[in-house]
Amino acid sequence: MNLSSRRHNTGFGYIGSGNHASVFNRKPKAVFSHLKTQLNTESQKQFKTDFKTTSLSDLEKQKIKNKIRKQAKQNTKIVVVLTVFFLILISLLAIKMLEGLLS
């Protein structure tokens, strides 16, 4: 009978959870991907959702990418405009406060 490949020698120092062979020789309880698929199927049954599983063509993929890029550019422009506006507003307020202090 072959030994498990997870078996380790416990004589290489204290590891924080004790030098017990049971700490090293435990098997993982459940694989995450299995739990993920199980959760997916259960939620689809519960909420009665049915998602498309067809592959997208290259043209459809390109359209999606272009749409995402366009939205990102638009968001960037909005952020830049708002940042410039608030910087100008803050600088004007600072100038007014300095004028008030100096006069």
NUTORVO-780894 format. One record per residue: x negated, y negated, z negated of N, C-alpha, C, CB in turn; residue in one letter; residue number from 1. Coordinates in nm, 2 decimals, padded with zeros to 4 digits. Glycine has a CB too. Layout:
N
<<X,Y,Z>,<X,Y,Z>,<X,Y,Z>,<X,Y,Z>,"A",NUM>
...
***
This chain:
103
<<-00.08,00.12,00.00>,<00.00,00.00,00.00>,<-00.09,-00.12,00.00>,<00.09,00.00,-00.12>,"M",1>
<<-00.06,-00.22,00.09>,<-00.14,-00.34,00.10>,<-00.10,-00.44,00.00>,<-00.13,-00.40,00.25>,"N",2>
<<-00.19,-00.52,-00.05>,<-00.16,-00.62,-00.14>,<-00.12,-00.75,-00.06>,<-00.28,-00.66,-00.23>,"L",3>
<<-00.03,-00.83,-00.13>,<00.01,-00.95,-00.07>,<-00.10,-01.05,-00.04>,<00.12,-01.01,-00.15>,"S",4>
<<-00.09,-01.12,00.06>,<-00.19,-01.22,00.09>,<-00.19,-01.34,00.00>,<-00.18,-01.27,00.24>,"S",5>
<<-00.08,-01.36,-00.08>,<-00.07,-01.47,-00.17>,<-00.14,-01.44,-00.31>,<00.08,-01.50,-00.19>,"R",6>
<<-00.19,-01.32,-00.33>,<-00.25,-01.29,-00.46>,<-00.38,-01.36,-00.47>,<-00.27,-01.13,-00.47>,"R",7>
<<-00.40,-01.43,-00.58>,<-00.52,-01.50,-00.61>,<-00.58,-01.45,-00.74>,<-00.49,-01.65,-00.61>,"H",8>
<<-00.71,-01.47,-00.75>,<-00.78,-01.44,-00.88>,<-00.75,-01.56,-00.97>,<-00.93,-01.42,-00.86>,"N",9>
<<-00.72,-01.54,-01.10>,<-00.69,-01.65,-01.19>,<-00.81,-01.69,-01.27>,<-00.58,-01.60,-01.28>,"T",10>
<<-00.93,-01.65,-01.23>,<-01.04,-01.69,-01.32>,<-01.12,-01.81,-01.27>,<-01.13,-01.57,-01.32>,"G",11>
<<-01.06,-01.90,-01.20>,<-01.14,-02.01,-01.15>,<-01.10,-02.14,-01.21>,<-01.12,-02.03,-01.00>,"F",12>
<<-01.06,-02.14,-01.34>,<-01.04,-02.26,-01.41>,<-00.89,-02.29,-01.44>,<-01.10,-02.38,-01.34>,"G",13>
<<-00.87,-02.39,-01.53>,<-00.74,-02.42,-01.57>,<-00.68,-02.51,-01.46>,<-00.74,-02.50,-01.71>,"Y",14>
<<-00.55,-02.48,-01.42>,<-00.49,-02.55,-01.31>,<-00.37,-02.63,-01.36>,<-00.44,-02.45,-01.21>,"I",15>
<<-00.35,-02.64,-01.48>,<-00.24,-02.73,-01.53>,<-00.11,-02.65,-01.56>,<-00.21,-02.83,-01.42>,"G",16>
<<-00.09,-02.54,-01.50>,<00.03,-02.46,-01.54>,<00.00,-02.33,-01.60>,<00.12,-02.44,-01.41>,"S",17>
<<-00.12,-02.32,-01.64>,<-00.17,-02.20,-01.71>,<-00.23,-02.10,-01.62>,<-00.05,-02.13,-01.78>,"G",18>
<<-00.32,-02.02,-01.67>,<-00.39,-01.92,-01.59>,<-00.32,-01.79,-01.59>,<-00.54,-01.91,-01.64>,"N",19>
<<-00.20,-01.79,-01.54>,<-00.12,-01.67,-01.54>,<-00.11,-01.63,-01.39>,<00.02,-01.69,-01.60>,"H",20>
<<-00.12,-01.50,-01.37>,<-00.11,-01.45,-01.23>,<00.03,-01.47,-01.17>,<-00.14,-01.30,-01.23>,"A",21>
<<00.13,-01.49,-01.25>,<00.26,-01.51,-01.20>,<00.27,-01.65,-01.13>,<00.37,-01.50,-01.31>,"S",22>
<<00.19,-01.74,-01.18>,<00.19,-01.88,-01.12>,<00.14,-01.87,-00.97>,<00.11,-01.97,-01.20>,"V",23>
<<00.04,-01.79,-00.95>,<-00.02,-01.78,-00.82>,<00.06,-01.69,-00.72>,<-00.16,-01.73,-00.83>,"F",24>
<<00.12,-01.59,-00.78>,<00.17,-01.48,-00.69>,<00.32,-01.49,-00.66>,<00.15,-01.35,-00.76>,"N",25>
<<00.38,-01.61,-00.69>,<00.52,-01.63,-00.66>,<00.54,-01.64,-00.51>,<00.57,-01.75,-00.73>,"R",26>
<<00.66,-01.59,-00.47>,<00.69,-01.60,-00.33>,<00.79,-01.72,-00.32>,<00.76,-01.47,-00.27>,"K",27>
<<00.79,-01.79,-00.20>,<00.88,-01.91,-00.19>,<01.02,-01.85,-00.19>,<00.85,-01.98,-00.06>,"P",28>
<<01.11,-01.93,-00.26>,<01.25,-01.89,-00.27>,<01.32,-01.89,-00.14>,<01.32,-01.97,-00.38>,"K",29>
<<01.33,-02.00,-00.07>,<01.40,-02.00,00.05>,<01.33,-02.10,00.15>,<01.55,-02.05,00.03>,"A",30>
<<01.34,-02.06,00.27>,<01.28,-02.15,00.37>,<01.37,-02.27,00.40>,<01.25,-02.07,00.50>,"V",31>
<<01.31,-02.39,00.41>,<01.39,-02.51,00.42>,<01.47,-02.50,00.55>,<01.31,-02.63,00.41>,"F",32>
<<01.41,-02.46,00.66>,<01.48,-02.46,00.79>,<01.61,-02.38,00.78>,<01.39,-02.42,00.90>,"S",33>
<<01.60,-02.27,00.71>,<01.72,-02.18,00.70>,<01.83,-02.26,00.62>,<01.68,-02.05,00.62>,"H",34>
<<01.79,-02.33,00.52>,<01.89,-02.40,00.44>,<01.94,-02.52,00.53>,<01.82,-02.46,00.31>,"L",35>
<<01.86,-02.58,00.61>,<01.90,-02.69,00.69>,<02.01,-02.64,00.79>,<01.78,-02.75,00.77>,"K",36>
<<01.98,-02.53,00.86>,<02.08,-02.48,00.95>,<02.21,-02.43,00.88>,<02.02,-02.36,01.03>,"T",37>
<<02.20,-02.38,00.77>,<02.31,-02.34,00.69>,<02.40,-02.46,00.65>,<02.27,-02.26,00.56>,"Q",38>
<<02.33,-02.56,00.61>,<02.40,-02.69,00.57>,<02.47,-02.75,00.69>,<02.30,-02.79,00.51>,"L",39>
<<02.40,-02.74,00.81>,<02.46,-02.80,00.93>,<02.58,-02.72,00.97>,<02.35,-02.79,01.04>,"N",40>
<<02.58,-02.59,00.97>,<02.70,-02.51,01.01>,<02.81,-02.53,00.91>,<02.66,-02.36,01.02>,"T",41>
<<02.78,-02.54,00.79>,<02.89,-02.56,00.69>,<02.95,-02.70,00.70>,<02.84,-02.54,00.55>,"E",42>
<<02.87,-02.80,00.73>,<02.93,-02.93,00.74>,<03.01,-02.94,00.87>,<02.82,-03.04,00.74>,"S",43>
<<02.97,-02.87,00.98>,<03.04,-02.87,01.10>,<03.18,-02.80,01.08>,<02.97,-02.81,01.21>,"Q",44>
<<03.18,-02.70,01.00>,<03.31,-02.63,00.98>,<03.40,-02.72,00.89>,<03.28,-02.50,00.90>,"K",45>
<<03.34,-02.78,00.79>,<03.42,-02.86,00.70>,<03.48,-02.99,00.77>,<03.34,-02.90,00.58>,"Q",46>
<<03.40,-03.06,00.84>,<03.44,-03.18,00.90>,<03.49,-03.16,01.05>,<03.33,-03.28,00.90>,"F",47>
<<03.49,-03.04,01.09>,<03.54,-03.01,01.23>,<03.47,-03.09,01.33>,<03.69,-03.02,01.23>,"K",48>
<<03.34,-03.10,01.33>,<03.27,-03.17,01.43>,<03.20,-03.07,01.52>,<03.16,-03.26,01.36>,"T",49>
<<03.20,-03.11,01.65>,<03.13,-03.02,01.75>,<03.04,-03.11,01.83>,<03.24,-02.95,01.83>,"D",50>
<<02.91,-03.10,01.81>,<02.82,-03.18,01.88>,<02.78,-03.12,02.02>,<02.69,-03.21,01.80>,"F",51>
<<02.75,-03.20,02.11>,<02.70,-03.15,02.24>,<02.56,-03.10,02.22>,<02.70,-03.26,02.35>,"K",52>
<<02.53,-02.99,02.29>,<02.39,-02.93,02.28>,<02.33,-02.92,02.42>,<02.40,-02.79,02.21>,"T",53>
<<02.38,-03.00,02.51>,<02.33,-02.99,02.65>,<02.20,-03.08,02.65>,<02.43,-03.04,02.75>,"T",54>
<<02.11,-03.04,02.74>,<01.99,-03.12,02.76>,<02.01,-03.24,02.84>,<01.88,-03.03,02.82>,"S",55>
<<01.94,-03.35,02.81>,<01.96,-03.47,02.89>,<01.86,-03.46,03.01>,<01.93,-03.59,02.80>,"L",56>
<<01.91,-03.53,03.12>,<01.82,-03.54,03.23>,<01.72,-03.65,03.21>,<01.91,-03.57,03.36>,"S",57>
<<01.62,-03.65,03.29>,<01.52,-03.76,03.28>,<01.57,-03.90,03.30>,<01.40,-03.73,03.38>,"D",58>
<<01.67,-03.91,03.38>,<01.73,-04.04,03.40>,<01.81,-04.09,03.28>,<01.83,-04.04,03.53>,"L",59>
<<01.88,-03.99,03.22>,<01.96,-04.03,03.10>,<01.86,-04.06,02.98>,<02.05,-03.91,03.05>,"E",60>
<<01.75,-03.99,02.97>,<01.65,-04.02,02.87>,<01.59,-04.16,02.89>,<01.54,-03.91,02.87>,"K",61>
<<01.57,-04.19,03.01>,<01.51,-04.32,03.04>,<01.61,-04.43,03.01>,<01.47,-04.33,03.19>,"Q",62>
<<01.74,-04.41,03.04>,<01.84,-04.51,03.00>,<01.84,-04.53,02.85>,<01.97,-04.47,03.06>,"K",63>
<<01.84,-04.43,02.78>,<01.84,-04.44,02.63>,<01.72,-04.51,02.58>,<01.85,-04.30,02.57>,"I",64>
<<01.60,-04.48,02.63>,<01.48,-04.55,02.59>,<01.49,-04.70,02.62>,<01.36,-04.48,02.66>,"K",65>
<<01.54,-04.73,02.74>,<01.55,-04.87,02.78>,<01.64,-04.94,02.69>,<01.59,-04.88,02.93>,"N",66>
<<01.75,-04.88,02.66>,<01.85,-04.94,02.57>,<01.79,-04.97,02.43>,<01.98,-04.85,02.55>,"K",67>
<<01.71,-04.87,02.38>,<01.65,-04.89,02.25>,<01.55,-05.00,02.26>,<01.58,-04.76,02.20>,"I",68>
<<01.47,-05.01,02.36>,<01.37,-05.11,02.38>,<01.43,-05.25,02.39>,<01.28,-05.09,02.51>,"R",69>
<<01.54,-05.26,02.46>,<01.62,-05.38,02.47>,<01.67,-05.43,02.34>,<01.73,-05.37,02.57>,"K",70>
<<01.72,-05.34,02.26>,<01.77,-05.38,02.13>,<01.66,-05.42,02.04>,<01.85,-05.26,02.06>,"Q",71>
<<01.54,-05.35,02.05>,<01.43,-05.39,01.96>,<01.38,-05.53,02.00>,<01.32,-05.29,01.98>,"A",72>
<<01.37,-05.56,02.13>,<01.33,-05.69,02.17>,<01.42,-05.80,02.13>,<01.31,-05.70,02.33>,"K",73>
<<01.55,-05.77,02.13>,<01.65,-05.87,02.09>,<01.64,-05.89,01.94>,<01.79,-05.82,02.12>,"Q",74>
<<01.62,-05.79,01.86>,<01.60,-05.80,01.72>,<01.48,-05.88,01.69>,<01.59,-05.67,01.65>,"N",75>
<<01.37,-05.86,01.76>,<01.24,-05.93,01.74>,<01.26,-06.08,01.77>,<01.13,-05.87,01.83>,"T",76>
<<01.33,-06.11,01.88>,<01.36,-06.25,01.91>,<01.44,-06.32,01.80>,<01.43,-06.26,02.04>,"K",77>
<<01.54,-06.25,01.75>,<01.62,-06.31,01.64>,<01.53,-06.34,01.52>,<01.74,-06.21,01.60>,"I",78>
<<01.45,-06.24,01.48>,<01.36,-06.26,01.36>,<01.27,-06.37,01.38>,<01.28,-06.13,01.34>,"V",79>
<<01.21,-06.39,01.50>,<01.12,-06.50,01.53>,<01.19,-06.63,01.52>,<01.05,-06.48,01.67>,"V",80>
<<01.31,-06.64,01.58>,<01.38,-06.77,01.57>,<01.42,-06.81,01.43>,<01.51,-06.76,01.66>,"V",81>
<<01.46,-06.71,01.35>,<01.50,-06.74,01.21>,<01.38,-06.77,01.13>,<01.57,-06.62,01.15>,"L",82>
<<01.26,-06.71,01.15>,<01.14,-06.74,01.08>,<01.10,-06.88,01.11>,<01.03,-06.64,01.12>,"T",83>
<<01.09,-06.92,01.24>,<01.05,-07.05,01.27>,<01.15,-07.16,01.21>,<01.05,-07.07,01.43>,"V",84>
<<01.28,-07.13,01.22>,<01.38,-07.22,01.16>,<01.35,-07.24,01.01>,<01.52,-07.17,01.18>,"F",85>
<<01.33,-07.13,00.94>,<01.31,-07.15,00.79>,<01.18,-07.21,00.76>,<01.32,-07.01,00.73>,"F",86>
<<01.07,-07.19,00.84>,<00.94,-07.25,00.82>,<00.96,-07.40,00.84>,<00.84,-07.19,00.91>,"L",87>
<<01.03,-07.44,00.94>,<01.05,-07.59,00.97>,<01.13,-07.65,00.85>,<01.12,-07.61,01.10>,"I",88>
<<01.23,-07.58,00.81>,<01.32,-07.63,00.70>,<01.24,-07.64,00.57>,<01.43,-07.53,00.67>,"L",89>
<<01.15,-07.54,00.54>,<01.07,-07.55,00.42>,<00.97,-07.66,00.43>,<01.00,-07.41,00.39>,"I",90>
<<00.91,-07.67,00.54>,<00.81,-07.78,00.56>,<00.87,-07.92,00.54>,<00.73,-07.77,00.69>,"S",91>
<<00.99,-07.94,00.60>,<01.06,-08.07,00.59>,<01.10,-08.09,00.44>,<01.19,-08.07,00.67>,"L",92>
<<01.14,-07.99,00.37>,<01.18,-08.01,00.23>,<01.05,-08.04,00.15>,<01.24,-07.88,00.17>,"L",93>
<<00.94,-07.98,00.18>,<00.81,-08.00,00.11>,<00.77,-08.15,00.14>,<00.70,-07.91,00.15>,"A",94>
<<00.78,-08.19,00.26>,<00.74,-08.33,00.29>,<00.83,-08.43,00.22>,<00.75,-08.36,00.44>,"I",95>
<<00.96,-08.41,00.21>,<01.05,-08.50,00.14>,<01.02,-08.50,-00.01>,<01.20,-08.45,00.16>,"K",96>
<<00.99,-08.38,-00.07>,<00.95,-08.38,-00.21>,<00.82,-08.46,-00.23>,<00.93,-08.23,-00.26>,"M",97>
<<00.73,-08.44,-00.15>,<00.60,-08.52,-00.16>,<00.62,-08.67,-00.15>,<00.49,-08.47,-00.06>,"L",98>
<<00.71,-08.71,-00.05>,<00.74,-08.85,-00.04>,<00.80,-08.90,-00.16>,<00.82,-08.87,00.08>,"E",99>
<<00.89,-08.82,-00.22>,<00.96,-08.86,-00.34>,<00.87,-08.88,-00.46>,<01.07,-08.76,-00.38>,"G",100>
<<00.77,-08.79,-00.47>,<00.67,-08.80,-00.58>,<00.57,-08.91,-00.56>,<00.59,-08.66,-00.59>,"L",101>
<<00.54,-08.94,-00.44>,<00.44,-09.05,-00.41>,<00.50,-09.19,-00.42>,<00.38,-09.02,-00.28>,"L",102>
<<00.63,-09.20,-00.40>,<00.68,-09.34,-00.40>,<00.74,-09.38,-00.53>,<00.79,-09.35,-00.30>,"S",103>
***
